[in-house]
Amino acid sequence: MTRAETPLGPKHALVRQARELARERRAREESGLAHMEGVRLVEEALAAGVEVAYLLYTPELAERPRGAELLRTAAARGVPLHPVTPEALERAADTRTPQGVVGVFRPLSRTLDDLGPGLVLVLDGLQDPGNLGTAIRSLEAMGGGGAVVAGGVDPYNPKVVRGAMGSLFRLPVVKRPIGDALAGLRAAGRRIYLAEAGGALAPWAVDLARGAAVVVGSEAAGPSPEARALADGVVSIPMAGPTESLNAGVAASLLAYEAMRQQGAAAPPALSH
């Protein structure tokens, strides 16, 4: 092994930076960079054309066929590649069992103009990274127009990035304060609904497929006062059991599915006899 190929140790500046990006929101916001981890996520980022600042990988990754192919693809895109010791990768990673590679990438700066014509979910103060990641992943899967993250957990928190499973690299995700976001969506001609228990409207009673934005509020407090003041109506998902409310990620997923159903993309298959 040549000097240039010597794996970086735990104290190297790039390892420290990756660790800070994984753990500190301020580090992500000040640098404009974010953290990703694992072979699949890096593959998704490269396939989506995301700007990858650099990859940290263990020599063992390069010995596996999938890992070697990943590194070849990254090198062909001009991504700086840095071998690291297993100890260094553990320090740079956000999980306890990293999969041989950690990446640092630059998220796209999105605006409301980047949102597509389908359903927009306004994720208002969500605190749980799993819920936010699930909502983003489901919305992309169901053909939604994009998401607005208004306060709450950072959409580039590593747990959100992992939970979205690559959707965060493709779906337009806009960060805006709730009042500005809803004013901009209304100015663009979108109808605004709240998703909350006890509302007068079932999801299939409103047009979610074209020009709608639905606010899914925080797990503890629900939609913010600003959202309540600007909404055109309240949409509720009917439930047959005694459960008081749904997880925010599940509610967002069901609303995204209903929007897709209204578009005719989810017609049930014909029964065979």
ChimeraX commands (.cxc) that place a marker at each C-alpha (Angstrom):
marker #1 position 0.00,0.00,0.00 radius 0.5
marker #1 position 1.40,3.37,-0.99 radius 0.5
marker #1 position 1.47,6.39,1.25 radius 0.5
marker #1 position -1.40,7.97,-0.68 radius 0.5
marker #1 position -3.54,4.87,-0.01 radius 0.5
marker #1 position -2.95,4.75,3.73 radius 0.5
marker #1 position -6.38,4.68,5.41 radius 0.5
marker #1 position -7.33,7.80,7.34 radius 0.5
marker #1 position -7.57,7.48,11.10 radius 0.5
marker #1 position -10.28,8.60,13.54 radius 0.5
marker #1 position -8.69,12.01,14.12 radius 0.5
marker #1 position -8.48,13.06,10.48 radius 0.5
marker #1 position -10.31,16.30,9.63 radius 0.5
marker #1 position -12.67,14.64,7.15 radius 0.5
marker #1 position -13.64,11.99,9.67 radius 0.5
marker #1 position -14.30,14.70,12.27 radius 0.5
marker #1 position -16.37,16.69,9.79 radius 0.5
marker #1 position -18.50,13.68,8.87 radius 0.5
marker #1 position -19.09,12.99,12.56 radius 0.5
marker #1 position -20.15,16.60,13.18 radius 0.5
marker #1 position -22.53,16.55,10.23 radius 0.5
marker #1 position -24.13,13.38,11.57 radius 0.5
marker #1 position -24.63,14.81,15.03 radius 0.5
marker #1 position -25.05,18.57,14.80 radius 0.5
marker #1 position -27.78,20.42,12.94 radius 0.5
marker #1 position -25.79,23.64,13.17 radius 0.5
marker #1 position -22.85,22.01,11.38 radius 0.5
marker #1 position -25.16,20.99,8.52 radius 0.5
marker #1 position -26.80,24.40,8.26 radius 0.5
marker #1 position -23.54,26.36,8.40 radius 0.5
marker #1 position -21.71,24.19,5.87 radius 0.5
marker #1 position -24.59,23.38,3.52 radius 0.5
marker #1 position -23.51,19.73,3.70 radius 0.5
marker #1 position -25.21,16.60,5.01 radius 0.5
marker #1 position -24.37,13.04,6.02 radius 0.5
marker #1 position -25.40,9.75,4.45 radius 0.5
marker #1 position -24.38,6.21,5.23 radius 0.5
marker #1 position -24.54,2.76,3.68 radius 0.5
marker #1 position -24.06,1.31,0.22 radius 0.5
marker #1 position -27.68,1.63,-0.88 radius 0.5
marker #1 position -28.03,5.28,0.09 radius 0.5
marker #1 position -24.80,6.22,-1.66 radius 0.5
marker #1 position -25.95,4.31,-4.74 radius 0.5
marker #1 position -29.26,6.21,-4.68 radius 0.5
marker #1 position -27.48,9.55,-4.31 radius 0.5
marker #1 position -25.16,8.87,-7.24 radius 0.5
marker #1 position -28.04,7.66,-9.42 radius 0.5
marker #1 position -30.00,10.83,-8.62 radius 0.5
marker #1 position -27.09,13.07,-9.58 radius 0.5
marker #1 position -26.61,14.42,-6.08 radius 0.5
marker #1 position -23.41,16.41,-5.52 radius 0.5
marker #1 position -21.30,14.14,-3.33 radius 0.5
marker #1 position -18.47,16.01,-1.62 radius 0.5
marker #1 position -16.54,12.86,-0.68 radius 0.5
marker #1 position -16.83,9.25,0.43 radius 0.5
marker #1 position -15.09,7.56,3.34 radius 0.5
marker #1 position -14.83,3.80,2.92 radius 0.5
marker #1 position -13.04,0.84,4.44 radius 0.5
marker #1 position -10.63,-1.21,2.29 radius 0.5
marker #1 position -12.90,-4.21,2.94 radius 0.5
marker #1 position -15.70,-2.48,1.04 radius 0.5
marker #1 position -13.51,-2.25,-2.04 radius 0.5
marker #1 position -12.97,-6.02,-1.93 radius 0.5
marker #1 position -16.68,-6.80,-2.26 radius 0.5
marker #1 position -18.22,-6.74,-5.77 radius 0.5
marker #1 position -21.01,-4.31,-4.93 radius 0.5
marker #1 position -18.66,-2.06,-3.00 radius 0.5
marker #1 position -16.08,-2.07,-5.77 radius 0.5
marker #1 position -18.74,-1.14,-8.31 radius 0.5
marker #1 position -19.94,1.68,-6.08 radius 0.5
marker #1 position -16.43,3.09,-5.83 radius 0.5
marker #1 position -15.92,2.81,-9.59 radius 0.5
marker #1 position -19.15,4.70,-10.22 radius 0.5
marker #1 position -18.23,7.40,-7.71 radius 0.5
marker #1 position -14.73,7.77,-9.17 radius 0.5
marker #1 position -16.19,8.13,-12.67 radius 0.5
marker #1 position -18.31,11.02,-11.35 radius 0.5
marker #1 position -15.23,12.70,-9.90 radius 0.5
marker #1 position -16.14,12.06,-6.27 radius 0.5
marker #1 position -13.10,12.18,-3.95 radius 0.5
marker #1 position -12.62,8.75,-2.34 radius 0.5
marker #1 position -10.81,8.31,0.97 radius 0.5
marker #1 position -10.04,4.91,2.53 radius 0.5
marker #1 position -10.38,4.91,6.33 radius 0.5
marker #1 position -9.71,2.49,9.13 radius 0.5
marker #1 position -12.69,0.60,10.60 radius 0.5
marker #1 position -12.30,2.71,13.76 radius 0.5
marker #1 position -12.45,5.89,11.71 radius 0.5
marker #1 position -15.58,4.73,9.90 radius 0.5
marker #1 position -17.27,3.93,13.19 radius 0.5
marker #1 position -16.46,7.43,14.38 radius 0.5
marker #1 position -17.77,9.03,11.18 radius 0.5
marker #1 position -20.95,6.92,11.07 radius 0.5
marker #1 position -24.30,7.56,12.71 radius 0.5
marker #1 position -25.20,3.89,13.21 radius 0.5
marker #1 position -23.59,1.26,15.42 radius 0.5
marker #1 position -22.92,-1.10,12.52 radius 0.5
marker #1 position -21.84,0.98,9.51 radius 0.5
marker #1 position -21.84,-0.77,6.14 radius 0.5
marker #1 position -18.38,0.22,4.99 radius 0.5
marker #1 position -19.10,3.66,3.55 radius 0.5
marker #1 position -20.07,7.13,4.76 radius 0.5
marker #1 position -20.76,9.98,2.37 radius 0.5
marker #1 position -20.97,13.73,2.65 radius 0.5
marker #1 position -23.26,15.43,0.13 radius 0.5
marker #1 position -24.63,18.86,-0.69 radius 0.5
marker #1 position -28.46,18.97,-0.61 radius 0.5
marker #1 position -30.20,20.91,-3.34 radius 0.5
marker #1 position -31.67,24.25,-2.30 radius 0.5
marker #1 position -35.34,23.92,-3.23 radius 0.5
marker #1 position -38.07,26.57,-3.44 radius 0.5
marker #1 position -41.86,26.38,-3.65 radius 0.5
marker #1 position -41.53,26.79,-7.41 radius 0.5
marker #1 position -39.84,23.36,-7.56 radius 0.5
marker #1 position -42.93,21.57,-6.26 radius 0.5
marker #1 position -44.79,19.42,-8.76 radius 0.5
marker #1 position -48.53,19.52,-9.54 radius 0.5
marker #1 position -49.46,16.60,-7.28 radius 0.5
marker #1 position -50.23,16.54,-3.58 radius 0.5
marker #1 position -47.95,18.62,-1.38 radius 0.5
marker #1 position -47.53,17.59,2.23 radius 0.5
marker #1 position -46.73,20.42,4.63 radius 0.5
marker #1 position -44.96,18.73,7.54 radius 0.5
marker #1 position -45.57,21.19,10.32 radius 0.5
marker #1 position -43.19,20.82,13.25 radius 0.5
marker #1 position -42.71,17.04,13.13 radius 0.5
marker #1 position -40.27,15.99,15.84 radius 0.5
marker #1 position -39.69,12.34,15.04 radius 0.5
marker #1 position -37.11,11.66,12.29 radius 0.5
marker #1 position -38.76,8.35,11.47 radius 0.5
marker #1 position -42.10,10.01,10.80 radius 0.5
marker #1 position -40.53,12.64,8.58 radius 0.5
marker #1 position -38.53,10.09,6.60 radius 0.5
marker #1 position -41.59,7.86,6.18 radius 0.5
marker #1 position -43.73,10.76,4.97 radius 0.5
marker #1 position -41.16,11.79,2.35 radius 0.5
marker #1 position -40.65,8.22,1.15 radius 0.5
marker #1 position -44.38,7.51,0.88 radius 0.5
marker #1 position -45.09,10.78,-0.89 radius 0.5
marker #1 position -42.53,10.03,-3.58 radius 0.5
marker #1 position -43.79,6.46,-3.93 radius 0.5
marker #1 position -47.34,7.74,-4.49 radius 0.5
marker #1 position -46.35,10.36,-7.06 radius 0.5
marker #1 position -46.73,13.44,-4.87 radius 0.5
marker #1 position -45.60,16.90,-5.89 radius 0.5
marker #1 position -43.23,17.42,-2.97 radius 0.5
marker #1 position -42.99,18.23,0.70 radius 0.5
marker #1 position -42.57,21.40,2.72 radius 0.5
marker #1 position -40.78,20.97,6.03 radius 0.5
marker #1 position -41.88,23.76,8.36 radius 0.5
marker #1 position -39.93,23.61,11.59 radius 0.5
marker #1 position -39.35,20.52,13.67 radius 0.5
marker #1 position -36.67,17.98,12.85 radius 0.5
marker #1 position -34.10,18.82,10.20 radius 0.5
marker #1 position -34.93,16.96,6.95 radius 0.5
marker #1 position -31.19,16.23,6.59 radius 0.5
marker #1 position -30.89,14.64,10.00 radius 0.5
marker #1 position -29.18,11.30,9.20 radius 0.5
marker #1 position -32.14,9.35,10.59 radius 0.5
marker #1 position -34.46,11.18,8.19 radius 0.5
marker #1 position -32.08,10.56,5.29 radius 0.5
marker #1 position -32.03,6.83,6.08 radius 0.5
marker #1 position -35.79,6.67,6.65 radius 0.5
marker #1 position -36.52,8.32,3.30 radius 0.5
marker #1 position -34.41,5.61,1.60 radius 0.5
marker #1 position -33.27,7.78,-1.30 radius 0.5
marker #1 position -36.52,9.71,-1.82 radius 0.5
marker #1 position -34.95,12.79,-0.25 radius 0.5
marker #1 position -32.52,12.90,-3.19 radius 0.5
marker #1 position -35.33,13.01,-5.77 radius 0.5
marker #1 position -38.51,14.47,-4.31 radius 0.5
marker #1 position -38.62,18.28,-4.00 radius 0.5
marker #1 position -38.32,19.05,-0.28 radius 0.5
marker #1 position -38.57,22.71,0.70 radius 0.5
marker #1 position -37.65,24.19,4.08 radius 0.5
marker #1 position -39.83,27.21,4.92 radius 0.5
marker #1 position -41.52,28.71,8.01 radius 0.5
marker #1 position -45.15,27.61,8.16 radius 0.5
marker #1 position -46.68,31.05,7.55 radius 0.5
marker #1 position -44.47,31.82,4.55 radius 0.5
marker #1 position -45.00,28.32,3.15 radius 0.5
marker #1 position -48.78,28.42,3.30 radius 0.5
marker #1 position -48.95,31.96,1.93 radius 0.5
marker #1 position -46.76,30.91,-0.99 radius 0.5
marker #1 position -48.80,27.77,-1.64 radius 0.5
marker #1 position -52.05,29.73,-1.58 radius 0.5
marker #1 position -50.58,32.35,-3.93 radius 0.5
marker #1 position -49.73,29.50,-6.31 radius 0.5
marker #1 position -53.40,28.48,-6.33 radius 0.5
marker #1 position -53.29,25.51,-3.97 radius 0.5
marker #1 position -56.09,24.65,-1.58 radius 0.5
marker #1 position -54.88,24.10,1.98 radius 0.5
marker #1 position -56.28,21.46,4.31 radius 0.5
marker #1 position -55.36,20.33,7.80 radius 0.5
marker #1 position -55.07,16.64,8.61 radius 0.5
marker #1 position -56.55,16.18,12.07 radius 0.5
marker #1 position -58.92,13.89,13.94 radius 0.5
marker #1 position -62.50,15.07,14.11 radius 0.5
marker #1 position -62.54,16.97,10.83 radius 0.5
marker #1 position -65.62,17.28,8.65 radius 0.5
marker #1 position -64.05,15.97,5.43 radius 0.5
marker #1 position -62.97,12.45,4.49 radius 0.5
marker #1 position -59.87,12.34,2.28 radius 0.5
marker #1 position -61.90,11.10,-0.70 radius 0.5
marker #1 position -64.34,14.01,-0.31 radius 0.5
marker #1 position -61.74,16.55,-1.44 radius 0.5
marker #1 position -59.56,16.72,-4.53 radius 0.5
marker #1 position -56.11,15.76,-3.26 radius 0.5
marker #1 position -54.73,14.88,-6.67 radius 0.5
marker #1 position -54.58,18.35,-8.21 radius 0.5
marker #1 position -53.55,21.53,-6.46 radius 0.5
marker #1 position -53.94,20.50,-2.82 radius 0.5
marker #1 position -51.61,20.97,0.12 radius 0.5
marker #1 position -52.30,19.07,3.34 radius 0.5
marker #1 position -50.76,20.09,6.64 radius 0.5
marker #1 position -49.70,17.21,8.88 radius 0.5
marker #1 position -48.97,18.64,12.32 radius 0.5
marker #1 position -46.52,17.66,15.02 radius 0.5
marker #1 position -46.97,14.45,16.97 radius 0.5
marker #1 position -47.74,16.24,20.25 radius 0.5
marker #1 position -49.42,19.52,19.32 radius 0.5
marker #1 position -50.93,18.95,15.89 radius 0.5
marker #1 position -51.04,21.74,13.30 radius 0.5
marker #1 position -49.73,25.15,14.32 radius 0.5
marker #1 position -52.00,28.19,14.91 radius 0.5
marker #1 position -50.77,29.72,11.64 radius 0.5
marker #1 position -51.88,26.63,9.75 radius 0.5
marker #1 position -55.28,26.64,11.42 radius 0.5
marker #1 position -55.82,30.26,10.47 radius 0.5
marker #1 position -55.06,29.67,6.79 radius 0.5
marker #1 position -56.70,26.30,6.15 radius 0.5
marker #1 position -59.69,25.81,3.86 radius 0.5
marker #1 position -60.89,22.76,5.77 radius 0.5
marker #1 position -59.99,19.82,7.99 radius 0.5
marker #1 position -59.48,16.35,6.54 radius 0.5
marker #1 position -59.73,13.30,8.80 radius 0.5
marker #1 position -58.91,9.67,8.08 radius 0.5
marker #1 position -61.83,7.51,9.28 radius 0.5
marker #1 position -60.91,4.78,11.76 radius 0.5
marker #1 position -63.00,1.78,12.80 radius 0.5
marker #1 position -61.13,0.97,15.98 radius 0.5
marker #1 position -60.79,2.83,19.29 radius 0.5
marker #1 position -57.38,4.33,18.41 radius 0.5
marker #1 position -57.42,8.05,19.14 radius 0.5
marker #1 position -55.09,9.12,16.33 radius 0.5
marker #1 position -52.59,7.88,13.79 radius 0.5
marker #1 position -48.82,8.19,13.73 radius 0.5
marker #1 position -47.89,11.26,11.63 radius 0.5
marker #1 position -45.90,9.16,9.17 radius 0.5
marker #1 position -48.78,6.73,8.71 radius 0.5
marker #1 position -51.32,9.54,8.27 radius 0.5
marker #1 position -49.12,11.21,5.67 radius 0.5
marker #1 position -48.73,7.90,3.84 radius 0.5
marker #1 position -52.49,7.27,3.72 radius 0.5
marker #1 position -53.17,10.77,2.41 radius 0.5
marker #1 position -50.51,10.32,-0.27 radius 0.5
marker #1 position -52.10,7.02,-1.27 radius 0.5
marker #1 position -55.55,8.59,-1.52 radius 0.5
marker #1 position -54.15,11.32,-3.79 radius 0.5
marker #1 position -52.66,8.63,-6.04 radius 0.5
marker #1 position -55.95,6.70,-6.03 radius 0.5
marker #1 position -57.78,9.81,-7.17 radius 0.5
marker #1 position -55.35,10.15,-10.06 radius 0.5
marker #1 position -56.37,6.68,-11.22 radius 0.5
marker #1 position -52.94,5.16,-10.63 radius 0.5
marker #1 position -54.09,2.76,-7.97 radius 0.5
marker #1 position -57.03,1.01,-9.59 radius 0.5
marker #1 position -57.44,-2.49,-8.07 radius 0.5
marker #1 position -56.44,-5.39,-10.33 radius 0.5
marker #1 position -59.18,-7.46,-11.93 radius 0.5
marker #1 position -60.02,-10.62,-10.01 radius 0.5
marker #1 position -59.20,-13.89,-11.74 radius 0.5
marker #1 position -61.70,-16.73,-11.65 radius 0.5
marker link #1:1,2 radius 0.2
marker link #1:2,3 radius 0.2
marker link #1:3,4 radius 0.2
marker link #1:4,5 radius 0.2
marker link #1:5,6 radius 0.2
marker link #1:6,7 radius 0.2
marker link #1:7,8 radius 0.2
marker link #1:8,9 radius 0.2
marker link #1:9,10 radius 0.2
marker link #1:10,11 radius 0.2
marker link #1:11,12 radius 0.2
marker link #1:12,13 radius 0.2
marker link #1:13,14 radius 0.2
marker link #1:14,15 radius 0.2
marker link #1:15,16 radius 0.2
marker link #1:16,17 radius 0.2
marker link #1:17,18 radius 0.2
marker link #1:18,19 radius 0.2
marker link #1:19,20 radius 0.2
marker link #1:20,21 radius 0.2
marker link #1:21,22 radius 0.2
marker link #1:22,23 radius 0.2
marker link #1:23,24 radius 0.2
marker link #1:24,25 radius 0.2
marker link #1:25,26 radius 0.2
marker link #1:26,27 radius 0.2
marker link #1:27,28 radius 0.2
marker link #1:28,29 radius 0.2
marker link #1:29,30 radius 0.2
marker link #1:30,31 radius 0.2
marker link #1:31,32 radius 0.2
marker link #1:32,33 radius 0.2
marker link #1:33,34 radius 0.2
marker link #1:34,35 radius 0.2
marker link #1:35,36 radius 0.2
marker link #1:36,37 radius 0.2
marker link #1:37,38 radius 0.2
marker link #1:38,39 radius 0.2
marker link #1:39,40 radius 0.2
marker link #1:40,41 radius 0.2
marker link #1:41,42 radius 0.2
marker link #1:42,43 radius 0.2
marker link #1:43,44 radius 0.2
marker link #1:44,45 radius 0.2
marker link #1:45,46 radius 0.2
marker link #1:46,47 radius 0.2
marker link #1:47,48 radius 0.2
marker link #1:48,49 radius 0.2
marker link #1:49,50 radius 0.2
marker link #1:50,51 radius 0.2
marker link #1:51,52 radius 0.2
marker link #1:52,53 radius 0.2
marker link #1:53,54 radius 0.2
marker link #1:54,55 radius 0.2
marker link #1:55,56 radius 0.2
marker link #1:56,57 radius 0.2
marker link #1:57,58 radius 0.2
marker link #1:58,59 radius 0.2
marker link #1:59,60 radius 0.2
marker link #1:60,61 radius 0.2
marker link #1:61,62 radius 0.2
marker link #1:62,63 radius 0.2
marker link #1:63,64 radius 0.2
marker link #1:64,65 radius 0.2
marker link #1:65,66 radius 0.2
marker link #1:66,67 radius 0.2
marker link #1:67,68 radius 0.2
marker link #1:68,69 radius 0.2
marker link #1:69,70 radius 0.2
marker link #1:70,71 radius 0.2
marker link #1:71,72 radius 0.2
marker link #1:72,73 radius 0.2
marker link #1:73,74 radius 0.2
marker link #1:74,75 radius 0.2
marker link #1:75,76 radius 0.2
marker link #1:76,77 radius 0.2
marker link #1:77,78 radius 0.2
marker link #1:78,79 radius 0.2
marker link #1:79,80 radius 0.2
marker link #1:80,81 radius 0.2
marker link #1:81,82 radius 0.2
marker link #1:82,83 radius 0.2
marker link #1:83,84 radius 0.2
marker link #1:84,85 radius 0.2
marker link #1:85,86 radius 0.2
marker link #1:86,87 radius 0.2
marker link #1:87,88 radius 0.2
marker link #1:88,89 radius 0.2
marker link #1:89,90 radius 0.2
marker link #1:90,91 radius 0.2
marker link #1:91,92 radius 0.2
marker link #1:92,93 radius 0.2
marker link #1:93,94 radius 0.2
marker link #1:94,95 radius 0.2
marker link #1:95,96 radius 0.2
marker link #1:96,97 radius 0.2
marker link #1:97,98 radius 0.2
marker link #1:98,99 radius 0.2
marker link #1:99,100 radius 0.2
marker link #1:100,101 radius 0.2
marker link #1:101,102 radius 0.2
marker link #1:102,103 radius 0.2
marker link #1:103,104 radius 0.2
marker link #1:104,105 radius 0.2
marker link #1:105,106 radius 0.2
marker link #1:106,107 radius 0.2
marker link #1:107,108 radius 0.2
marker link #1:108,109 radius 0.2
marker link #1:109,110 radius 0.2
marker link #1:110,111 radius 0.2
marker link #1:111,112 radius 0.2
marker link #1:112,113 radius 0.2
marker link #1:113,114 radius 0.2
marker link #1:114,115 radius 0.2
marker link #1:115,116 radius 0.2
marker link #1:116,117 radius 0.2
marker link #1:117,118 radius 0.2
marker link #1:118,119 radius 0.2
marker link #1:119,120 radius 0.2
marker link #1:120,121 radius 0.2
marker link #1:121,122 radius 0.2
marker link #1:122,123 radius 0.2
marker link #1:123,124 radius 0.2
marker link #1:124,125 radius 0.2
marker link #1:125,126 radius 0.2
marker link #1:126,127 radius 0.2
marker link #1:127,128 radius 0.2
marker link #1:128,129 radius 0.2
marker link #1:129,130 radius 0.2
marker link #1:130,131 radius 0.2
marker link #1:131,132 radius 0.2
marker link #1:132,133 radius 0.2
marker link #1:133,134 radius 0.2
marker link #1:134,135 radius 0.2
marker link #1:135,136 radius 0.2
marker link #1:136,137 radius 0.2
marker link #1:137,138 radius 0.2
marker link #1:138,139 radius 0.2
marker link #1:139,140 radius 0.2
marker link #1:140,141 radius 0.2
marker link #1:141,142 radius 0.2
marker link #1:142,143 radius 0.2
marker link #1:143,144 radius 0.2
marker link #1:144,145 radius 0.2
marker link #1:145,146 radius 0.2
marker link #1:146,147 radius 0.2
marker link #1:147,148 radius 0.2
marker link #1:148,149 radius 0.2
marker link #1:149,150 radius 0.2
marker link #1:150,151 radius 0.2
marker link #1:151,152 radius 0.2
marker link #1:152,153 radius 0.2
marker link #1:153,154 radius 0.2
marker link #1:154,155 radius 0.2
marker link #1:155,156 radius 0.2
marker link #1:156,157 radius 0.2
marker link #1:157,158 radius 0.2
marker link #1:158,159 radius 0.2
marker link #1:159,160 radius 0.2
marker link #1:160,161 radius 0.2
marker link #1:161,162 radius 0.2
marker link #1:162,163 radius 0.2
marker link #1:163,164 radius 0.2
marker link #1:164,165 radius 0.2
marker link #1:165,166 radius 0.2
marker link #1:166,167 radius 0.2
marker link #1:167,168 radius 0.2
marker link #1:168,169 radius 0.2
marker link #1:169,170 radius 0.2
marker link #1:170,171 radius 0.2
marker link #1:171,172 radius 0.2
marker link #1:172,173 radius 0.2
marker link #1:173,174 radius 0.2
marker link #1:174,175 radius 0.2
marker link #1:175,176 radius 0.2
marker link #1:176,177 radius 0.2
marker link #1:177,178 radius 0.2
marker link #1:178,179 radius 0.2
marker link #1:179,180 radius 0.2
marker link #1:180,181 radius 0.2
marker link #1:181,182 radius 0.2
marker link #1:182,183 radius 0.2
marker link #1:183,184 radius 0.2
marker link #1:184,185 radius 0.2
marker link #1:185,186 radius 0.2
marker link #1:186,187 radius 0.2
marker link #1:187,188 radius 0.2
marker link #1:188,189 radius 0.2
marker link #1:189,190 radius 0.2
marker link #1:190,191 radius 0.2
marker link #1:191,192 radius 0.2
marker link #1:192,193 radius 0.2
marker link #1:193,194 radius 0.2
marker link #1:194,195 radius 0.2
marker link #1:195,196 radius 0.2
marker link #1:196,197 radius 0.2
marker link #1:197,198 radius 0.2
marker link #1:198,199 radius 0.2
marker link #1:199,200 radius 0.2
marker link #1:200,201 radius 0.2
marker link #1:201,202 radius 0.2
marker link #1:202,203 radius 0.2
marker link #1:203,204 radius 0.2
marker link #1:204,205 radius 0.2
marker link #1:205,206 radius 0.2
marker link #1:206,207 radius 0.2
marker link #1:207,208 radius 0.2
marker link #1:208,209 radius 0.2
marker link #1:209,210 radius 0.2
marker link #1:210,211 radius 0.2
marker link #1:211,212 radius 0.2
marker link #1:212,213 radius 0.2
marker link #1:213,214 radius 0.2
marker link #1:214,215 radius 0.2
marker link #1:215,216 radius 0.2
marker link #1:216,217 radius 0.2
marker link #1:217,218 radius 0.2
marker link #1:218,219 radius 0.2
marker link #1:219,220 radius 0.2
marker link #1:220,221 radius 0.2
marker link #1:221,222 radius 0.2
marker link #1:222,223 radius 0.2
marker link #1:223,224 radius 0.2
marker link #1:224,225 radius 0.2
marker link #1:225,226 radius 0.2
marker link #1:226,227 radius 0.2
marker link #1:227,228 radius 0.2
marker link #1:228,229 radius 0.2
marker link #1:229,230 radius 0.2
marker link #1:230,231 radius 0.2
marker link #1:231,232 radius 0.2
marker link #1:232,233 radius 0.2
marker link #1:233,234 radius 0.2
marker link #1:234,235 radius 0.2
marker link #1:235,236 radius 0.2
marker link #1:236,237 radius 0.2
marker link #1:237,238 radius 0.2
marker link #1:238,239 radius 0.2
marker link #1:239,240 radius 0.2
marker link #1:240,241 radius 0.2
marker link #1:241,242 radius 0.2
marker link #1:242,243 radius 0.2
marker link #1:243,244 radius 0.2
marker link #1:244,245 radius 0.2
marker link #1:245,246 radius 0.2
marker link #1:246,247 radius 0.2
marker link #1:247,248 radius 0.2
marker link #1:248,249 radius 0.2
marker link #1:249,250 radius 0.2
marker link #1:250,251 radius 0.2
marker link #1:251,252 radius 0.2
marker link #1:252,253 radius 0.2
marker link #1:253,254 radius 0.2
marker link #1:254,255 radius 0.2
marker link #1:255,256 radius 0.2
marker link #1:256,257 radius 0.2
marker link #1:257,258 radius 0.2
marker link #1:258,259 radius 0.2
marker link #1:259,260 radius 0.2
marker link #1:260,261 radius 0.2
marker link #1:261,262 radius 0.2
marker link #1:262,263 radius 0.2
marker link #1:263,264 radius 0.2
marker link #1:264,265 radius 0.2
marker link #1:265,266 radius 0.2
marker link #1:266,267 radius 0.2
marker link #1:267,268 radius 0.2
marker link #1:268,269 radius 0.2
marker link #1:269,270 radius 0.2
marker link #1:270,271 radius 0.2
marker link #1:271,272 radius 0.2
marker link #1:272,273 radius 0.2
view
